[in-house]
Amino acid sequence: MVFRKLPGVSASGMGLRLSQKFVFLLFLSGLVTLCFGALFFLPDSVRLKRIFLSKTETQPVTVGSGSENDAREPLKRPKDPEPPRGMTPARGETSTKLKNLSRKPTVSREATEERLAAGKPFSYGKFKGGRPADPETNERREKVKEMMKFSWDNYKSYAWGKNELRPLTRNGHIGNMFGGLRGASIIDSLDTLYIMGLMEEYNDAKEWVQTSLDLNSNGEASLFEVNIRYVGGLLAAYYLTGEEMYKSKVMELGEKLLPAFNTPTGIPRGVINLGSGTSWSWGWASAGSSILAEFGTLHLEFVHLSELSRNPIYTEKVMNIRKLLNKIEKPHGLYPNFLSPVSGNWVQHHVSIGGLGDSFYEYLIKSYLMSDKTDEDAKKMYYGALEAIEANLVQKSPGGLTYMAEWRGGILDHKMGHLACFSGGMIGIGADDGAPEKRQHFLDLAAEITHTCHESYTRSATKLGPEAFRFDGGGEATATRLSDRYYILRPEVIESYMYMWRLTHDPKYREWGWEAVEALEQHCRVESGFSGIRDVYSMTASHDNMQQSFFLSETLKYLYLLFSDDDLLPLEDWVFNTEAHPLPIIRKSCMQDEATLGKTVSE
């Protein structure tokens, strides 16, 4: 409503109403002054800058360094990082200053502060380099960084542009999950290289994405894998560096995924041809069903696709999944793993917090956190699911170990997969947002599950955990079947260590992480990379000849964060997708609040 004097009406006749409007205008002016005052003068006004200036700048500026645009904020790194023991400086280094690792000049911290003082934009939250003051912890962090560089250098030497490295045969692996897309290890490594300060390696990866990432493939891709690795990796690279190229690539790829949702229910099918848009369900999936962990692990990335494109279609697609899940009956409050995209009904009553179900639950609590705790529907669904899980799946072994069994139509299978070990961290990060009286209960449950997963490592000869471990037949937290004894460089146990360290700062989590580093070095490191092993209970290593891309994206990143201070990707500013790609929390807009208030006042 515009306040103005109406023709034919005297000012004296409207004195009281004009006074009221003057007060309202004064109030609104004060609110604007406060917002812009905070924007430009308060010491920590990052989020307000994003809100007010994102619409007036054509290119957002985000945390990052190594960019060609010297207007971007550099990642705040350790002042004088030293190479780990036994390592020479990175190729091209002329000093121990991290900025010299980059081929391109970066902006100084002072220059960035000048930009902030001048009111220039900055996006999504700042973080420091996370270098710990404790020398031993810092040395361990540097060791993880060396492992990343070793993995990357061998990938570049023997498998460049392929999806993954085969370190024993020194060649590349393409696979059939990505529908003709290449460079999965490159996309998965972008943010890991960046936050570790491996800037020469990061710039090589960035150049490949810019010149060689071909999205015009015509192959059959896993919607889930392309989303968590490629979409998640490109989004994280964009938010960390502000490079518009990443935004352009991810928006192009996002559009190619939309046809998978063209089903009678809107539940996407698991496989999509990225060229034709044709989609179908996995041949092994029961009765042509879609998989809970696959269609339930799209929300974080798709909400950000809508944020960047200003196109609500992506958010609408994933919210439609929510609506259907809220409508259908759930046995004992549990979510089975198989759902028909045609009828919208459950196909089997198999429930697992591990494979087939895992990241659906993770994305519920993370959707709530990523929304700045405004997505009440996600919160309700998460705590409802957790209550059903506790009532039906959480078990205590005779030896006192807490674990999550699987549920097959009412019959418990006393097995827990390595994939389910992420749940310790998941329950931990959600502890503060349930009923206040249950906070400690959730933290205790998270710690107990993480302890059980650690036991699955310590009870093996290699000190690495098997793919699945059981709690029947007289054994606990051990694999009783030969087919479950392998370890493929998975991150889930280390992921929970990292979250539990951030939440409790109990030093045992860092000690457990270091045990994992030593085991990886002893049993998985080969001459030309890292390889999974076929039997964690045998000291005679039989390697599987595969350096998984998630080893670079997740396992090494979580280890690096475990040995870093909490100001490196702080949890109050970032959430990690299920491939460990950091996505910023979406803050409520002060401008939206002001518009709402103005509408209320005018009415």
C-alpha positions as CSV (number, residue, x, y, z in Angstrom):
1,M,0.0,0.0,0.0
2,V,1.3,3.5,-1.0
3,F,0.6,6.2,1.6
4,R,-0.4,9.5,-0.1
5,K,-2.8,12.4,0.5
6,L,-6.2,11.7,-1.2
7,P,-7.7,14.5,-3.3
8,G,-10.5,16.4,-1.8
9,V,-9.7,15.5,1.8
10,S,-8.1,18.0,4.1
11,A,-5.0,17.2,6.1
12,S,-6.7,18.2,9.4
13,G,-9.5,15.7,8.7
14,M,-7.0,12.9,8.6
15,G,-4.7,13.9,11.3
16,L,-5.0,10.8,13.4
17,R,-4.7,8.4,10.5
18,L,-1.7,10.2,9.1
19,S,0.0,10.0,12.5
20,Q,-0.6,6.3,12.6
21,K,0.8,5.9,9.2
22,F,3.8,8.1,10.0
23,V,4.5,5.8,13.0
24,F,4.3,2.8,10.8
25,L,6.6,4.4,8.2
26,L,9.0,5.4,10.9
27,F,9.0,1.8,12.2
28,L,9.7,0.4,8.8
29,S,12.5,2.9,8.2
30,G,14.0,1.9,11.5
31,L,13.8,-1.8,10.5
32,V,15.6,-1.1,7.2
33,T,18.2,0.9,9.0
34,L,18.8,-1.8,11.5
35,C,19.1,-4.5,8.8
36,F,21.5,-2.5,6.7
37,G,23.4,-1.4,9.7
38,A,24.0,-5.0,10.7
39,L,24.8,-5.7,7.1
40,F,27.7,-3.3,6.8
41,F,29.0,-2.7,10.3
42,L,28.4,-5.7,12.5
43,P,31.5,-8.0,12.7
44,D,29.8,-11.2,11.7
45,S,27.3,-10.1,9.1
46,V,27.9,-12.7,6.4
47,R,24.4,-14.0,6.3
48,L,22.8,-10.6,6.0
49,K,25.2,-9.7,3.2
50,R,24.0,-12.7,1.3
51,I,20.4,-11.8,1.9
52,F,20.5,-8.1,0.8
53,L,23.2,-8.2,-1.9
54,S,22.6,-11.5,-3.7
55,K,20.0,-9.9,-5.9
56,T,22.0,-6.9,-6.8
57,E,25.2,-8.7,-7.8
58,T,25.3,-10.8,-10.9
59,Q,27.9,-13.1,-9.4
60,P,27.8,-14.2,-5.8
61,V,31.1,-14.2,-3.9
62,T,31.7,-17.2,-1.7
63,V,34.4,-18.6,0.5
64,G,37.2,-19.7,-1.6
65,S,40.7,-19.2,-3.0
66,G,42.6,-20.1,-6.1
67,S,40.0,-18.3,-8.2
68,E,40.8,-16.1,-11.3
69,N,38.4,-13.5,-9.9
70,D,40.5,-11.8,-7.2
71,A,37.3,-10.3,-5.7
72,R,36.5,-13.6,-4.1
73,E,37.1,-14.4,-0.5
74,P,40.0,-16.9,0.1
75,L,39.6,-19.9,2.3
76,K,41.3,-19.0,5.6
77,R,44.3,-21.3,5.7
78,P,47.0,-22.1,8.2
79,K,49.7,-19.4,8.0
80,D,52.6,-21.7,7.5
81,P,51.6,-25.3,6.8
82,E,54.4,-27.7,6.8
83,P,54.6,-30.9,4.7
84,P,54.0,-34.1,6.6
85,R,56.9,-36.2,7.8
86,G,58.8,-37.8,4.9
87,M,57.1,-35.7,2.3
88,T,58.7,-33.1,0.0
89,P,56.8,-29.9,-0.9
90,A,54.2,-30.1,-3.6
91,R,55.3,-29.7,-7.2
92,G,55.7,-26.1,-8.0
93,E,56.0,-24.9,-4.4
94,T,58.5,-22.1,-3.8
95,S,57.7,-21.6,-0.1
96,T,55.7,-23.2,2.7
97,K,53.0,-20.5,2.2
98,L,49.9,-22.2,1.0
99,K,49.1,-19.5,-1.5
100,N,52.2,-20.6,-3.5
101,L,50.6,-24.0,-4.1
102,S,48.2,-22.3,-6.4
103,R,49.0,-21.4,-10.0
104,K,46.9,-18.3,-9.7
105,P,47.2,-15.5,-7.2
106,T,44.7,-15.4,-4.4
107,V,43.3,-12.5,-2.4
108,S,44.9,-11.6,0.9
109,R,42.8,-11.7,4.0
110,E,43.3,-8.0,4.4
111,A,41.8,-7.3,1.0
112,T,38.8,-9.4,1.8
113,E,38.2,-7.5,5.0
114,E,38.4,-4.3,3.0
115,R,35.7,-5.6,0.7
116,L,33.5,-6.6,3.6
117,A,34.0,-3.1,5.2
118,A,33.0,-1.6,1.8
119,G,29.8,-3.6,1.8
120,K,30.8,-6.0,-1.0
121,P,28.9,-9.3,-1.0
122,F,29.9,-12.5,0.6
123,S,27.9,-15.7,0.7
124,Y,26.8,-18.5,3.1
125,G,29.2,-18.3,6.0
126,K,32.9,-18.1,6.5
127,F,35.2,-20.6,7.9
128,K,38.9,-20.8,8.8
129,G,41.5,-23.3,7.9
130,G,40.9,-25.4,11.0
131,R,44.6,-25.9,11.8
132,P,44.8,-27.4,15.3
133,A,47.2,-25.9,17.8
134,D,48.2,-29.3,19.1
135,P,51.3,-30.5,17.2
136,E,50.3,-34.2,17.3
137,T,46.8,-33.5,16.0
138,N,48.2,-31.2,13.3
139,E,50.8,-33.9,12.3
140,R,47.9,-36.4,11.9
141,R,45.9,-34.0,9.8
142,E,48.9,-33.4,7.5
143,K,49.3,-37.2,7.2
144,V,45.7,-37.4,5.9
145,K,46.4,-34.6,3.5
146,E,49.4,-36.6,2.2
147,M,47.1,-39.6,1.7
148,M,44.8,-37.4,-0.4
149,K,47.6,-36.1,-2.5
150,F,49.0,-39.6,-3.0
151,S,45.6,-40.9,-4.0
152,W,45.0,-38.0,-6.4
153,D,48.5,-38.0,-8.0
154,N,48.1,-41.7,-8.9
155,Y,44.6,-41.2,-10.2
156,K,45.9,-38.4,-12.4
157,S,48.9,-40.5,-13.6
158,Y,47.0,-43.6,-14.5
159,A,43.2,-42.9,-14.7
160,W,42.8,-39.2,-15.6
161,G,39.3,-38.5,-16.8
162,K,38.1,-42.0,-16.0
163,N,35.7,-42.5,-13.1
164,E,38.0,-44.4,-10.7
165,L,41.6,-45.7,-10.5
166,R,42.5,-49.3,-10.5
167,P,45.8,-49.0,-8.5
168,L,47.2,-52.5,-9.0
169,T,46.8,-52.6,-12.8
170,R,47.4,-48.8,-13.1
171,N,44.5,-48.1,-15.3
172,G,41.1,-46.4,-15.2
173,H,37.7,-47.8,-14.4
174,I,34.5,-46.3,-16.0
175,G,31.7,-48.5,-14.7
176,N,28.0,-48.3,-15.6
177,M,26.6,-46.2,-12.8
178,F,27.0,-42.8,-14.4
179,G,25.5,-43.2,-17.8
180,G,28.5,-42.2,-19.8
181,L,29.6,-39.4,-17.5
182,R,33.3,-39.4,-16.8
183,G,35.6,-38.0,-14.1
184,A,33.7,-39.2,-11.0
185,S,36.9,-39.0,-8.9
186,I,37.5,-35.5,-10.2
187,I,34.1,-34.2,-9.3
188,D,34.1,-36.0,-5.9
189,S,37.6,-34.6,-5.1
190,L,37.0,-30.9,-5.9
191,D,35.9,-29.8,-2.5
192,T,38.3,-32.2,-0.6
193,L,41.3,-30.8,-2.6
194,Y,40.1,-27.3,-2.0
195,I,39.6,-27.4,1.8
196,M,42.9,-29.2,2.2
197,G,44.6,-26.4,0.4
198,L,45.9,-28.7,-2.4
199,M,45.5,-25.8,-4.8
200,E,47.6,-27.0,-7.7
201,E,45.7,-30.3,-7.7
202,Y,42.4,-28.4,-7.3
203,N,43.2,-26.2,-10.3
204,D,43.9,-29.3,-12.4
205,A,40.5,-30.7,-11.4
206,K,38.8,-27.3,-12.1
207,E,40.3,-27.1,-15.6
208,W,39.2,-30.6,-16.4
209,V,35.6,-29.8,-15.4
210,Q,35.7,-26.6,-17.5
211,T,37.1,-28.2,-20.6
212,S,36.4,-31.9,-20.5
213,L,33.2,-32.7,-18.5
214,D,30.7,-33.7,-21.2
215,L,27.2,-33.8,-19.9
216,N,25.7,-34.8,-23.3
217,S,26.0,-38.5,-22.6
218,N,23.3,-40.9,-23.8
219,G,23.9,-43.7,-21.3
220,E,22.0,-45.3,-18.5
221,A,22.7,-43.6,-15.2
222,S,21.8,-44.2,-11.6
223,L,19.7,-41.1,-10.6
224,F,21.0,-41.5,-7.0
225,E,24.7,-41.8,-7.8
226,V,24.7,-39.0,-10.3
227,N,22.8,-36.8,-7.9
228,I,25.0,-37.4,-4.8
229,R,28.4,-37.4,-6.6
230,Y,28.0,-35.1,-9.6
231,V,25.2,-32.7,-8.6
232,G,26.5,-32.6,-5.0
233,G,30.1,-32.2,-6.0
234,L,29.4,-29.4,-8.4
235,L,27.1,-27.6,-6.0
236,A,29.8,-27.8,-3.2
237,A,32.5,-26.6,-5.5
238,Y,30.3,-23.6,-6.5
239,Y,29.5,-22.7,-2.9
240,L,33.1,-23.0,-1.8
241,T,34.7,-21.1,-4.6
242,G,32.0,-18.9,-6.3
243,E,33.1,-20.1,-9.7
244,E,30.1,-19.6,-12.1
245,M,31.3,-22.4,-14.3
246,Y,30.3,-24.9,-11.6
247,K,26.8,-23.4,-11.3
248,S,26.3,-23.5,-15.1
249,K,27.4,-27.2,-15.2
250,V,25.2,-28.3,-12.3
251,M,22.1,-26.5,-13.6
252,E,22.5,-28.2,-17.0
253,L,22.9,-31.6,-15.3
254,G,19.9,-31.0,-13.0
255,E,17.6,-30.5,-15.9
256,K,18.6,-33.9,-17.3
257,L,17.5,-35.6,-14.1
258,L,13.9,-34.2,-14.1
259,P,12.4,-36.8,-16.5
260,A,13.0,-39.5,-14.0
261,F,10.1,-38.1,-12.0
262,N,7.6,-38.6,-14.9
263,T,5.7,-41.5,-13.2
264,P,2.1,-41.8,-12.1
265,T,3.0,-41.0,-8.5
266,G,5.9,-38.6,-9.1
267,I,8.2,-41.1,-7.3
268,P,11.3,-41.2,-9.6
269,R,12.6,-44.4,-11.1
270,G,16.1,-45.4,-10.3
271,V,17.7,-45.4,-13.8
272,I,17.6,-42.7,-16.3
273,N,19.0,-42.2,-19.8
274,L,20.6,-38.7,-19.6
275,G,20.2,-38.2,-23.3
276,S,16.6,-39.3,-24.0
277,G,15.1,-38.8,-20.6
278,T,13.8,-42.4,-20.6
279,S,13.7,-43.9,-17.1
280,W,13.1,-47.3,-15.6
281,S,13.6,-49.3,-12.4
282,W,16.5,-51.5,-11.6
283,G,16.0,-55.0,-12.9
284,W,16.9,-56.5,-9.5
285,A,14.4,-54.3,-7.6
286,S,11.3,-56.1,-6.5
287,A,8.3,-55.7,-8.9
288,G,9.8,-52.7,-10.7
289,S,10.0,-50.7,-7.5
290,S,12.0,-47.6,-6.6
291,I,14.4,-47.7,-3.6
292,L,13.8,-45.7,-0.5
293,A,17.5,-44.6,-0.1
294,E,17.5,-43.5,-3.7
295,F,14.4,-41.5,-4.1
296,G,14.8,-40.3,-0.5
297,T,18.3,-38.9,-1.1
298,L,17.5,-36.0,-3.5
299,H,16.1,-33.4,-1.2
300,L,19.3,-31.4,-0.2
301,E,20.6,-31.1,-3.7
302,F,17.3,-30.4,-5.4
303,V,16.4,-27.6,-2.9
304,H,19.7,-26.0,-3.8
305,L,19.1,-26.4,-7.5
306,S,15.9,-24.4,-7.0
307,E,17.8,-21.8,-4.9
308,L,20.3,-21.3,-7.6
309,S,17.9,-21.4,-10.6
310,R,15.0,-19.5,-8.9
311,N,13.0,-22.3,-10.4
312,P,10.7,-24.1,-7.9
313,I,10.4,-27.2,-10.0
314,Y,13.2,-29.1,-8.2
315,T,11.8,-28.4,-4.8
316,E,8.3,-29.3,-6.0
317,K,9.6,-32.7,-7.2
318,V,11.1,-33.7,-3.9
319,M,8.3,-32.3,-1.8
320,N,5.9,-34.4,-3.8
321,I,7.8,-37.5,-2.6
322,R,7.3,-36.3,1.0
323,K,3.6,-35.8,0.4
324,L,3.1,-39.3,-0.8
325,L,5.2,-40.8,2.0
326,N,3.1,-38.9,4.5
327,K,-0.2,-40.3,3.0
328,I,0.6,-44.0,2.9
329,E,0.4,-46.3,5.9
330,K,3.7,-47.3,7.4
331,P,4.0,-50.7,9.2
332,H,4.7,-50.0,12.8
333,G,5.8,-46.5,11.7
334,L,8.7,-47.9,9.7
335,Y,9.6,-47.1,6.1
336,P,10.1,-50.2,3.9
337,N,12.8,-50.1,1.3
338,F,10.8,-50.8,-1.8
339,L,8.0,-48.6,-3.2
340,S,6.1,-48.9,-6.5
341,P,6.4,-45.6,-8.5
342,V,3.2,-46.6,-10.3
343,S,0.8,-47.5,-7.4
344,G,2.6,-45.6,-4.6
345,N,2.4,-48.7,-2.4
346,W,5.1,-50.6,-0.5
347,V,6.2,-53.6,-2.4
348,Q,8.1,-55.5,0.4
349,H,8.2,-55.0,4.1
350,H,12.0,-55.0,4.4
351,V,13.4,-52.2,6.6
352,S,17.1,-51.4,6.9
353,I,19.0,-48.5,8.3
354,G,21.9,-49.8,6.1
355,G,21.8,-50.4,2.4
356,L,18.5,-49.6,0.6
357,G,17.3,-47.3,3.4
358,D,20.2,-45.5,5.0
359,S,20.4,-42.0,3.5
360,F,16.6,-41.4,3.4
361,Y,16.7,-40.9,7.2
362,E,19.9,-38.9,7.0
363,Y,18.3,-36.5,4.5
364,L,15.3,-35.9,6.8
365,I,17.3,-34.5,9.7
366,K,19.7,-32.7,7.3
367,S,16.8,-31.1,5.4
368,Y,15.6,-29.7,8.7
369,L,19.0,-28.4,9.6
370,M,19.7,-27.1,6.1
371,S,16.4,-25.1,6.2
372,D,17.7,-23.2,9.2
373,K,15.4,-25.4,11.2
374,T,12.3,-24.2,9.5
375,D,11.3,-27.4,7.7
376,E,9.0,-28.7,10.4
377,D,7.7,-31.5,8.1
378,A,11.2,-33.0,7.8
379,K,11.7,-32.7,11.5
380,K,8.4,-34.5,12.3
381,M,9.1,-37.2,9.8
382,Y,12.6,-37.8,11.1
383,Y,11.7,-38.0,14.8
384,G,8.7,-40.2,14.0
385,A,11.0,-42.5,12.0
386,L,13.6,-42.5,14.8
387,E,10.9,-43.4,17.4
388,A,9.8,-46.4,15.2
389,I,13.5,-47.4,14.7
390,E,14.2,-47.4,18.4
391,A,11.0,-49.3,19.2
392,N,11.6,-52.0,16.5
393,L,15.2,-52.2,15.4
394,V,17.6,-51.0,18.1
395,Q,18.9,-54.0,20.0
396,K,21.3,-54.7,22.8
397,S,23.6,-57.7,22.4
398,P,24.4,-60.0,25.4
399,G,27.9,-58.4,25.4
400,G,26.3,-55.0,25.8
401,L,26.7,-53.6,22.3
402,T,23.9,-51.5,20.8
403,Y,23.1,-52.1,17.2
404,M,20.4,-51.7,14.6
405,A,18.9,-54.9,13.3
406,E,17.1,-55.3,10.0
407,W,13.3,-55.9,9.9
408,R,11.8,-58.4,7.4
409,G,8.0,-58.3,7.8
410,G,8.2,-58.5,11.6
411,I,11.2,-60.9,11.8
412,L,14.4,-59.4,13.0
413,D,17.7,-60.2,11.2
414,H,20.4,-59.5,13.8
415,K,22.8,-58.0,11.2
416,M,24.2,-54.5,10.9
417,G,25.9,-53.3,7.7
418,H,28.9,-51.0,7.5
419,L,26.6,-48.6,5.7
420,A,24.4,-48.3,8.8
421,C,27.3,-47.0,10.8
422,F,26.6,-43.5,9.6
423,S,23.6,-43.5,12.0
424,G,25.7,-42.7,15.0
425,G,26.6,-39.4,13.5
426,M,23.1,-38.8,12.3
427,I,21.5,-39.4,15.7
428,G,24.1,-37.2,17.2
429,I,23.5,-34.1,15.0
430,G,19.8,-34.4,15.6
431,A,20.1,-34.7,19.4
432,D,19.5,-31.0,20.1
433,D,16.3,-30.6,18.1
434,G,14.1,-33.3,19.5
435,A,12.3,-33.1,22.8
436,P,14.7,-31.4,25.2
437,E,14.4,-34.1,27.8
438,K,15.6,-36.6,25.2
439,R,18.8,-34.8,24.2
440,Q,21.1,-36.8,26.4
441,H,19.3,-40.0,25.5
442,F,20.0,-39.4,21.8
443,L,23.6,-38.5,22.4
444,D,24.0,-41.7,24.4
445,L,22.4,-43.7,21.7
446,A,24.7,-42.1,19.1
447,A,27.7,-42.9,21.2
448,E,26.7,-46.5,21.7
449,I,26.1,-47.2,18.0
450,T,29.5,-45.5,17.2
451,H,31.2,-47.6,19.8
452,T,29.6,-50.8,18.3
453,C,30.9,-49.8,14.8
454,H,34.3,-49.2,16.3
455,E,34.2,-52.7,17.8
456,S,33.6,-54.1,14.3
457,Y,37.0,-52.6,13.4
458,T,38.9,-53.6,16.5
459,R,37.7,-57.2,16.3
460,S,39.2,-57.8,12.9
461,A,42.9,-58.7,12.2
462,T,43.4,-55.6,10.0
463,K,41.5,-53.2,12.3
464,L,39.2,-52.4,9.4
465,G,35.5,-53.2,9.5
466,P,33.7,-55.8,7.4
467,E,30.9,-54.9,5.0
468,A,28.3,-56.4,7.4
469,F,28.6,-57.9,10.9
470,R,26.3,-60.0,13.0
471,F,25.1,-60.5,16.5
472,D,23.9,-64.1,16.5
473,G,25.6,-67.6,16.3
474,G,27.8,-66.7,19.3
475,G,29.6,-63.9,17.7
476,E,29.2,-60.1,18.1
477,A,30.2,-57.3,15.8
478,T,32.0,-59.8,13.5
479,A,31.3,-61.0,9.9
480,T,30.3,-64.7,10.0
481,R,29.9,-65.1,6.2
482,L,32.8,-65.0,3.8
483,S,30.8,-62.7,1.5
484,D,30.6,-60.0,4.2
485,R,34.3,-59.8,5.1
486,Y,35.4,-57.2,2.5
487,Y,36.2,-53.6,3.1
488,I,36.0,-51.2,0.1
489,L,37.4,-48.0,1.7
490,R,34.0,-47.1,3.1
491,P,33.6,-43.9,5.2
492,E,30.6,-44.4,7.4
493,V,32.4,-45.4,10.6
494,I,34.8,-42.5,10.3
495,E,31.9,-40.2,9.5
496,S,30.4,-41.0,12.9
497,Y,33.8,-40.4,14.6
498,M,33.9,-36.9,13.0
499,Y,30.4,-35.9,14.1
500,M,30.8,-37.4,17.6
501,W,34.1,-35.5,18.0
502,R,32.4,-32.2,16.9
503,L,29.5,-32.8,19.3
504,T,31.5,-34.1,22.4
505,H,35.2,-33.4,21.9
506,D,35.9,-36.8,23.5
507,P,39.5,-37.5,22.5
508,K,38.7,-41.2,21.9
509,Y,37.1,-40.4,18.6
510,R,40.3,-38.9,17.3
511,E,42.2,-41.9,18.6
512,W,39.8,-44.2,16.8
513,G,40.2,-42.2,13.6
514,W,44.0,-42.5,13.9
515,E,43.7,-46.2,14.3
516,A,41.8,-46.2,11.0
517,V,44.5,-44.1,9.3
518,E,47.2,-46.6,10.4
519,A,45.1,-49.6,9.2
520,L,44.5,-47.9,5.8
521,E,48.2,-47.2,5.4
522,Q,49.2,-50.8,6.4
523,H,46.6,-52.8,4.5
524,C,45.1,-50.6,1.8
525,R,47.9,-48.5,0.5
526,V,49.6,-50.0,-2.5
527,E,52.3,-48.7,-4.8
528,S,49.9,-46.7,-7.0
529,G,47.0,-45.7,-4.8
530,F,44.6,-47.2,-2.2
531,S,42.7,-50.4,-2.7
532,G,39.9,-52.2,-0.9
533,I,40.6,-55.6,0.6
534,R,38.7,-58.8,0.4
535,D,39.1,-60.1,3.9
536,V,39.5,-57.9,6.9
537,Y,40.2,-61.0,9.1
538,S,43.3,-62.0,7.1
539,M,46.7,-60.3,7.5
540,T,47.6,-61.5,4.0
541,A,46.1,-58.7,2.0
542,S,44.0,-59.6,-1.1
543,H,43.3,-56.3,-2.8
544,D,40.2,-55.6,-4.9
545,N,42.1,-53.2,-7.3
546,M,39.7,-50.3,-6.9
547,Q,40.2,-46.8,-5.4
548,Q,36.6,-45.7,-4.9
549,S,35.8,-42.1,-5.7
550,F,34.1,-41.9,-2.3
551,F,37.4,-42.6,-0.6
552,L,38.6,-39.2,-1.8
553,S,35.3,-37.5,-1.3
554,E,34.2,-38.9,2.1
555,T,36.8,-41.1,3.9
556,L,39.7,-38.8,3.6
557,K,37.6,-35.6,4.0
558,Y,36.0,-36.9,7.2
559,L,39.4,-37.9,8.6
560,Y,40.8,-34.4,7.7
561,L,37.9,-32.7,9.5
562,L,38.3,-35.0,12.5
563,F,41.8,-33.7,13.0
564,S,40.9,-30.1,12.2
565,D,39.4,-27.4,14.5
566,D,35.7,-27.0,14.3
567,D,35.9,-23.7,12.4
568,L,36.7,-25.7,9.2
569,L,33.2,-26.1,7.7
570,P,31.3,-25.5,11.0
571,L,28.2,-27.5,11.4
572,E,26.1,-24.4,12.2
573,D,26.8,-23.2,8.6
574,W,27.1,-26.3,6.5
575,V,25.5,-29.7,6.1
576,F,27.1,-32.6,4.2
577,N,25.3,-34.5,1.6
578,T,25.6,-38.3,1.7
579,E,28.7,-38.1,-0.4
580,A,30.2,-35.6,2.1
581,H,29.8,-32.6,-0.2
582,P,29.3,-29.5,1.9
583,L,26.1,-27.5,1.2
584,P,25.3,-24.2,3.0
585,I,22.4,-23.8,5.4
586,I,19.7,-21.7,3.7
587,R,19.0,-18.8,6.1
588,K,15.6,-17.1,6.4
589,S,15.5,-13.9,4.5
590,C,15.3,-10.7,6.6
591,M,13.9,-9.0,3.4
592,Q,11.1,-11.6,3.3
593,D,10.3,-10.9,7.0
594,E,10.3,-7.1,6.2
595,A,7.9,-7.6,3.3
596,T,5.6,-9.7,5.4
597,L,5.6,-7.0,8.1
598,G,5.0,-4.3,5.6
599,K,2.0,-6.1,4.2
600,T,0.6,-6.6,7.7
601,V,1.1,-3.0,8.5
602,S,-0.5,-1.8,5.3
603,E,-3.5,-4.1,5.9
